[in-house]
Amino acid sequence: MGFYITVKGRKRLATRERVIETLRDMTPEPERMYMVEVEGVAYPLKQVFCETFGVGRHDVGTRDAQRVLERLGFKVTKGEVTVWRRAPMKETRRKEALPPRLWDRQDALPPVVLPIPDIWLKWSHYERWDDIAGTGEHSEGIELPPPEPGVYEVYRSGTAAALYIGGTSHLRRRVRDGLVKGAMLHTAGQKMREREAAAALSVRWAVTDRPAAAEEELLRRHVEEFGSLPEYTSHK
């Protein structure tokens, strides 16, 4: 059982199984002050939350992420991360080293620009939904999603807007087993299986080691072009 949470105006289903599946093949990031143990492996709190729910690190507060994960039964621990620091200057020298305005108002410091590298996506061919499920006429010769991290999109025949855009740490499990077959939890996939004709749906995917960032950008572009999120991404 799970519950819905809202992050940046979008509802997301929170379940313990979703967290475990997202992190199954993911390498933990360097240790942080707040850590979460998932299936015997310790991950930073923000990595667990943001990778699971496809949001940016600045889109959720530490306390909010902690409450969600603890409600799902995960233990969050707080430790200390040793960071090398330069020995502080004497008070008089420090005042001299900073311009008077910055010394008086620390909030006047200029913003920090993070140079984020481009993400290159090499999309697969569009494969029919029923062929991926193994029930279509071309099922024997189709390309299946690889067991790698990436993003994927679902389209209905005759429409330009995507029905769903998602990111995952394991494309084959998420797309074939979860989205199409329903052998794993995939809320949007379940709704599409109930409402859509499988023969009219197609799926494509692209491998990337930054699926959360790629998904966020694809969703942003979709809203920019069509004025809204994909129909099933917005959990209608």
N, C-alpha and C positions, 0 to 999 in steps of 0.2 A: 504494500500500500504506500501511497505517496501523498503529496500535497502540492498545490501550485504556489509559486512565488512570483513576484513581479520585479523585474530589473529593467530599468530604462523604459518603462511603459509597456513592456512585453511580458506576458505570462509564460512561465516555464514550469514544467512538471518536475518536481524534485522527488526522486526515489533512491533508495540505497543501491538498487541494482544499476541504475544509470551511472552513479558515481564509480562503482566497481568496474563496469564495462568500459567506461571512458579511460580509466587509468591502467587497464590491464596490461598494455604493452608500452606504457609511457615511462620514460626515465625521469626520476625525481630531479627537480632543480636544486641548486645549492641550498643549504640549510638556512631557514629564516627563524625569527623569534617564535612564530606560531606554526606548529607542525600538526599534521593529521596522519594517523595510521590507517592505511587502507590495505586489507588483505596482507598484513604483516610488513608492509613497506611504508616508510615515513615520507610524506610529501609536504611541501610548504602549503599553508592554508589557502592562500590566494591561487596557487596553481590548481589545487583540487577544485575549488569553486568555479574559477573562470574557464578552465578546460571543459568541465562538465556541462556548464550552462552557456558556453559560447559568448562570454562577455569580456570586456577589457579589464585590466587590473585596476583601473581607476573608476570603474563603474559600480563598485560595491565596496562598502566599508568592512574593515576587519571584523568588527563585532557582529555585523549582519551576517557575514559569511559563516562565522563561528556558530551563531544561533541555528542557522539552517542545517549545517553539518551535524551538530550535536543532536538536533531533533531527529535526524536520520539515523542516529545511533553511533556516530563516529566520535572517537575521543580526540579532543583538541588539547595539545599540551603547549605550555609557554616556557621557553628556555631563554638562554642568553647566547647571542651570536658575537663572537669576539671579532672586533674590527680594529685594525691598526689605525691609530690616530697620531697626528703630529702633536708634539708637546705644545701646550698653549703658550702664547707670548705673554709677557708681562702686561699688566693693564695699560701702562703708559704707552708701550710700544704698539699695542693693539689699536689704541685710539688713533695713534699717528698713522697706522697702516691703512685705515679705512677712511674714505672721505667723510666729512662731518655729517652729511645728509644720510648716508647709509648707516653710520654709527647710531644716529638718533632713531631711524626708522628701518628696522630690518625687513619689513614687508615691502620696502621699495626696491628690493633686489630684482634684477631683470629676470624674465622667464628663461627656463632652460629648454633648449630645442634638442629633441632626440632624433638623430638621423636614422630612420627606419628603412632598411633595405627593401627594394622592390620584391614582390612575390610573382614569380613566373608560373603560370598555370598551363599545362599542356593537356587539353581536354581530350577525353576518349571520344569514340563515335557514340552517337545516340543509340542505345540498346533498348529494345522493347521490354516493357515490364514483365510480360508473360514469358518472354524468352529467358530473362534472368531467373524467373521462378522455376524454369525447367518445363513449362507447359506449352510453350509456343512452338511454331513450326521450324524456327531456326535455332532452337535451344542448344543443339549439339555443337554448333560452330561459332557461338558468340564469344565475345571477350567478356570475362568476368572482372569485377573490381579486384584489385590486388590487395594483399594483406598489409597495407601500408596506410599511414595517415594521409588525410586529404579532405577535399570538399566535393559535394555532389549536388546535382539539380534534377528536379522532376518537372516534366512538361506534359501538357495535354495536347494532343494533335490538333493543329489548326489555331493555336494561341501562341502569342509571342511572349507573354509574361510567364514566369516560372510558377509552378504550383508550390514548390518547396525548395529551399536552399539550406543545406546543412553541412556541418563539419564533424570530423571524427578522427580518432586515433587509429582506427582499423576499418578501412573502406569495405572489405569483403563482408565482415560480420555485420556492419551497420546497414549496408545497402541491401545485400542479398538476404541475410538471415533476419534482420530487423525490419527494414522498410518494406521489402517485397513479400517475404514469406511469413512474417509475423512470428517467427520462432523466438524472437527476443523483443523486449519492450521497445516500441517506437510509436509514440502517440499519434504523430502525423501520419505515419504509415497505416495505422489501424483505421483512421478516419478515411484515408484515400481508398483503402480496400473496401470499405463499407459504401462509399458514395460514388466512386469512379469506375468506369469500365476499363479493366486491365489492358485490353487490346488498344486503347486510345492513349496509353501513357508510355512515355519514354524517359530514360534516365541516362545521364552522363556524369563523369567524374574526372577529377584531376588530383594527382599526388602532390602534396606539399608538406614540409615539416612544420609549417605554421598554420594549421587548419583553423584555429580560432580567429586569427587576424584576417585570413583570407575570407572566411565566412562573413565576418563583420563588414569587410569592404564590398563583397558581392551584394549583401543586403542593402548597404548604403546606395550602391549604384542602381539597384532595382527600384528603390523608393524614388531616386532621382529621375529615373526614366518613366516609371509607370504610376508614380504618385502614392504607392502603398507597398507594404511588405507582401511577399507571396502569400497566396490564399491560405495555405496550410501552415506556413511558418508563423503566421500571426495567431494560430490556434483558434480559428473560427469554427 
